[in-house]
Amino acid sequence: MRLNSRLFVPSMILGLMVLASCGGGARKSVSSTTGWAYNDPETGGFEYKADFEQETGPGLVFIEGGTFIMGSVEEDVMKNWNNPPRRVTVRSFYMDETEVRNVDYREYLYWINRVFVDMPEVYRNALPDTLVWRRSLAYNEPLVENYFRHPAYSEYPVVGVNWLQANDYAAWRTDRVNEMILVERGILELDLQQSGQNNFDTEAYLLGKYEGVAGKNPLKDLDPNKDTRRVRPSDGILLPRYRLPTEAEWEYAAYGLVGNSYEERLTDRRIYPWDGHYLRNPSKNERGRFMANFVRSRGDYMGMAGDLNDGGDITVPVHSYYPNDFGLYCMAGNVNEWVADVYRPLSHEDVDEFSPFRGNVFKTKVLDEEGYVVEPDEYGNIQYRLETAEDIQDRSNYRTADNRNYLDGDARSNISTGGNWSASELTTEDMYSASPGNLSSTISDRARVYKGGSWRDRAYWLSPGTRRFLDEREARDDIGFRCAMTRVGLPYKSKK
């Protein structure tokens, strides 16, 4: 359970440590380089799984990656010029079919309250901000009181969750899913007595820092000198971590252009997650019905009584409307969604063409004097620290640990003049402030992108190419989130 919010590190932590659920069996085969048999106690018991295929985690949909034109597909009415079209490639991944629901987040809080009973601050820090519904000149108290906890709204998207809380939820979900995989296989017993630091954490388990209660079906160790063993990353039993999608992943998944291509030719681009430039359903049986909930015009949030067109005065249940061609619901409207990226208006000029992302903060595990991983922190998490200059002095592929402001906000890219500071002291806030020394910009290393449009937005924001940002510590009544997961191995589903 990771309750101390960590910065998004897609190339580290569980991404390299944990593979997906079970693939090929432990049949005997022979090494083509040594001639020694794999999976054979008589030759030492080295284990190898061939033909591995990742299983799809709970709630997820497979998104086959590829190249696409990322960016705006219509006039930039806000004149921000922060997402011009350019071609990028996105790796295959998995994404939640729907936005995270109120009932999902309540399950998370219930677990925290049960396991961290002696640490009430953990529960308080995870609570969504229900006061986001308040307006000075509107009567929204019923939503403050009912939206999150009343069963009538269980299937509605959770709101009032900031970016940091969304990341903590994703980390918790990773551990609960992997714990249940081990329980269902009989490797661990279901332990409802977990408390405080002693709770199942995927990394801690893999590193031997969490034991748990041994199940009735432990893994047999093929090492002739041993009987049983714990799960290893190379077994492929445990899933990669749930996380927030990158901006490129989210935009790619939202367009769902897989339905508009033929033999690697794109037949039509899209403005929205569906075909055409209309916001209404063109089918004969439902002609005229809106494809998402949004603000139609000034003061019109749901249509007239007797014909509530989009069916939602505020948000709607997460399975509302039709899914896009990837099978994802509400990728336009309902709530905006947090993505992993740090916001910069010129990210399109800086990020890579392959798996573009701004926000890397590279860390390494904390080791003791003998070079072993130290004990987990008070929440049961493996402890990390920022990489130092000494750690990366011999690297050529990156030169700094914190890359949130790399090429846009660091000293080398800061064009501000004047002031009494040295180049090494310049910050992102200095670069984007209206006047040095009198900071007024909201662009900082804590500014996170959100996308998708919401029940409070006009139709313009429903296009996946639009982008906005908010401080990662803030929450609103029109921002929710959904999780993603890395795909390991082949970028396409095996036909076996």
FENFENDA-V488884 format. One line per field, one symbol per residue. phi: phi as a letter, one per 40 degrees, with the letter a starting at -180 (. if undefined). psi: psi as a letter, one per 30 degrees, with the letter a starting at -180 (. if undefined). burial: + if it has 9 or more other C-alpha atoms within 8 Angstrom, else -. A space follows every 50 residues. Layout:
BEGIN
phi=???
psi=???
burial=???
END
This chain:
BEGIN
phi=.bbcdbccbccbfcdccbcccdbcccccabccbbgcccfbdcbhgcbabc fcbccccdgcbcbccicacchcbadcccfcfbaccacbbbccabadcbcc cdcccccccccdcccbccbcccccccccccccccbcbacbddcdcbdcbc ccbdccccbgbccccccccccccdccccccdccccgcbccbccdafccbc bdcccccgcbcgccccbccccccccbbbaccbdccgccccccaccccccc cccccfcdcbbafgbccacbcbcbcgbccbcccccbdgcccacaccadgb bagcdgacdcgbcbcbdcccgcccccgccfcbggbcbcbccccacbdccb cccbfcabicbcbbccbcccgccccdcccgcccbbcccdccbcccbcaba ccbcbcgahcccbcbcbggbbcdcccbdcccbccadgbcbcccacbcbcb ahgaccbccdcccdccabaadcccbacbbbabcbaccbgdcbcccc
psi=kjfjkllkifgabfefekallkbllhlklkkffffkklhjffgfgkkkkl hkkklklkflkkjkaakljkakglkiffhfhghlklklkklkakkkellk leeeeeeeeeeeeeehegiffeeeffkljffffkkehkjgeeeeefeefk ffgeglkklgkleeeeeeeeeeeeeeeeeeeeeffgelkkjggkkbfilk keeeefgggkeajkafilkkkfkfgldlllkleffgekllkklklleeee eeeeehfffgljhgkjeklkelglllglflkflefgkfklflkljeljgj fgalkfijefgkebllkfglaklaffgkkhfkadklkklfkkkkfgeffe llfkhkkkgkjkllkklafgglklllaffgkkkllkkleeegfglfflgl ejgegkfifleffkgklalglleffkleeeeglekkfikfkfkaffkkkl lflaffllfeffkfflklllkfflllfgkbllllkkkkbkflkkg.
burial=++--+---+--+-++-++++++++------+-----+++++-+++++-+- -+++-----++++++----+++---------++++-++++++++++++++ ++--++-++--++-+++--+-++-----++-+++-----+---++++++- --+++++++++++++++++++++++++++++++--++++----+++++++ ++++++--++---++--++-++++--+-+---+-++++++++++++++++ +++++++--++----+---++++++----++-----+-++++++++---- +++----+++-+--++++----++++-++++++++++++++++-++++-- +---+++++++++-+++------+-++-+++++--++----+-------- +++++--++++--+-----------++++++++--+--+-+-++++++++ +++++++++-+++++++-++++-+++-++++++++++---+-----
END
